Amino acid sequence: MTPGDIQKVAELAQIPLPKMLINILEEGIIYGFKIKGTSIINFMYVTYIINVGDNYPYFKVDIKEGLNFATDLGGNVYYYGKGQEGVGLYVVGSGDGNFFEEATKFGDTFEDFFIEGKGIDILKMHQIRHKQLRGYV
């Protein structure tokens, strides 16, 4: 990671980034969280986020003000930004179609979700629905 990479990420997001996300990205470590009853959520490296066009070419077409920050083993993309339910944390299957229209909001802030656990029930329901749609359940 170069000194200007966080600035590139902020410009790519086109929305003010939460301090908690910036702190995680600045550490340069991939964090993985096992959330009870769901998949493991893996935060992305800064360079991976910057190359969003290579990894998810339609993400920025659908999400003008937002930033994908994580993936999971179930083929989901996690992003912070403006979605159908306002600014917050969203999850969507990477192959589900439109990142905006198909996304499920599971949290308002990083602190609410990752520290307080608010929205875990929503994320669990998304995981179940996503598996059903793909024929895994």
Summary of the structure (lengths in Angstrom):
residues: 137
radius of gyration: 14.0
end to end distance: 39.9
largest distance: 44.9
contacts: 397
relative contact order: 0.15
helix: 38%
strand: 25%
